[in-house]
């Protein structure tokens, strides 16, 4: 019996993008520093979770997602809040799973959909379609075929991983998984999580690179690529789309790396004690830094950080306001 192989072909665009991404991974020093920067790691993971859920119409803001993950009470839809908790737990298991095992896929789907769907951790029993908003992009294969289709896909992956570059393999899996649509709910979230899992096994730093955020920025193009591939009968355009977005994201991270090189040790220390998006008083930051002199704080820490655009004031038109707070900004051009 001939082995299953997803329909795709390696194009010059794919080869060029793969080379570009590999080069950028090798020369962006900040990537190697992520493991020693827990605030940055956590912030990127929160962005990944917020974006992946937002694509699926979860209405919670980035700030609300951050609050849920921090264990604080948030006013919002109970299911959406549970989705955040589930996604955070699932992403936290990236280092524990083998992305080439179906059993691990089912295990993480159970975590991802706990308390939100009835068929959690099991393949769907009914018929499903892939939707972009209210518009159906295509109808998924019949439910009776799902177990075999998933087995075929994972069988191909385990063989192809010996010869197919992880950047390309992860994109092929992503498209094929969305096409099979193996679960009643959570297919998009799992496809993006598994894409990250495959890349993270190749380069662990991908566990903390918010690729989902990049997809959400270009959501219309994301769904358009899926639809076009369905019409074409292969995943070529989707592979190129994912490689292009990964390459763009590394460009943004490269800018962050350049900023990091010119940042003084004082500013680096300041940023290390501040959470993203949290407003701090000057006294609170000084206490974290064990500083006594306000002049030292202003001259060497907060003013340079503001000048570099890494920290912003909540009352910028009145720098000395008694209500002044300082907020650590996102540095990967999220806006």
C-alpha positions, 0 to 999 in steps of 0.5 A: 500500500502506497504511503500517504503524502500531502499534496505540495511542492517545494518552490523557489519562494519557500527555499528563499524564505527558509534560508532567510528565516534560518539566517535571522535566527542565527544572528538575532542575539535577543533570541538566545536571551529569551530564556533568561528574560522571564517577563519577555517570555511570559508577555510573548506567550500571553500575546500568542494566546490572546491572538489565537483566541481572538482569531476564533472570536474570543472578545477578551482584550489583551489586558483581560487575558493578562489578568486572567492568567495572573489569576485576577477576577475579570468581568467577561463571558465565562466560556471565554475566560475558561478558554484563556485558562485552558490555552495557557495550560496547553501552551505550558505543556509544549516542552512535555509533548511530542508533536509527532504523536497522536496521543499527545495531540488528543491530550493537549486538545483535552486541556485546550477545550476542558469545560468548554466542549463535550467532545474534549480530547476525542475526534468529532462524531459529526460533520463540520466546516471551516468558517471565516466569520459567518462565511463557510470556506469549505466543508471538512471531510466526513467524520468517519474518515477523520481517525484514518486521515489523522493517522495518515498525516502523522505517519507522513510527518514521522517519515518526512521529518527526516528530509523536510525542513521543519519550517515547511513541515510545520506549515504543511501540517497546519494546513492539512490539520485545518483541512481535516478539522478533526475536532468539534471545536478548537481546531484552529487553536490546536493547528496554531499550537501544534505549528509552534510545537513542531518549530519549538522542537527544532528551535526551542526559542519558537516556544516564546515567539508569538507567531499567532500574533502575526497570523492574527494581524493578517487574519484575512490573508490567513483564511484566504490562503487556506481557501485558495489551497483548498481550491488548488488541491495543495498547500503551496500558497499556505506554506509560502504565507506562513514562511513569509509571516515568520520571516516578517516577525523575525524582522520585528524581533531584529529591531528589538535586538538592535534596540537592546544593544544600545540600551544601558545596563540601567535601563535593562535593569529597570525593564527587568523589574517591570511587567508589560502594561502594568502602571507603576509609581516612581516609588514602587519602581525605586523600591524594586530597584533598591534605589534611594536617590530620585535623581539617580532614578530619573537620570540613569533609569526612567528618563533614558527608558522613556527616551528610547520608547521602552517606557511611557508615562500615563500623564505625559503632558505633566511629567511631575504629576502626583498621579504619574505612572510608568508603563513598560511598552511592548517592543514588537510593534503590536500596534 
